[in-house]
Amino acid sequence: MAISIEQQLKNLLQPLLDASLIVKGEAVPEEPYAELSMVSCKALGMSDEVGQEVDEQGYLIIRGQRRAEIAIHYRGEGVVEQLNKLSDRLRKVSVSERFQLAQIGVEGSAQLKTEMKEDAEWTPNSETYLSLFIHYSVIIKDAISVIDNIHAATDGSEIMINLTR
């Protein structure tokens, strides 16, 4: 089973944090912890590349490139300090190499963002997060019908065809 991009990022980012990292939707641990979520994702280029052949299991392979915005929220004391530490750690050569080995590209530098909600007082806890853009590849298997055999027989006047999949 293929590992999701969120799980790959969790594995890469966890060593850079001083707290537990969860993917949005996972069970929430005690504070402090960080939560990773995918804010947006889009296909790059005009279309995905469709393979020319169907494999033995009847799958057509489609390859594509994706660009995603990732948000990391920190819950606990020192939100800005913890997210700035993570941003600085993402600039290390060793971290860049780990991302390259995982075939995930980080675009530019991570940005600390604060979004104000209407009728809300500014607090760094829930509205402040670290945003980064990544590029990665996807492989999609499309199950298409494959005809293994065609058998034609005649009983004298008409032809009967038996298709086997």
DAUR-V523730 format. One record per helix or strand. SS is the DSSP state (~ for helix, > for strand). FROM is the first residue (numbers start at 1). LEN is the number of residues. If there is no record, write none. Layout:
ss:SS from:FROM len:LEN
ss:SS from:FROM len:LEN
This chain:
ss:~ from:5 len:12
ss:> from:20 len:4
ss:> from:33 len:11
ss:> from:49 len:6
ss:> from:59 len:17
ss:~ from:79 len:11
ss:~ from:93 len:9
ss:> from:104 len:11
ss:~ from:124 len:4
ss:> from:128 len:16
ss:> from:149 len:6
ss:> from:159 len:6
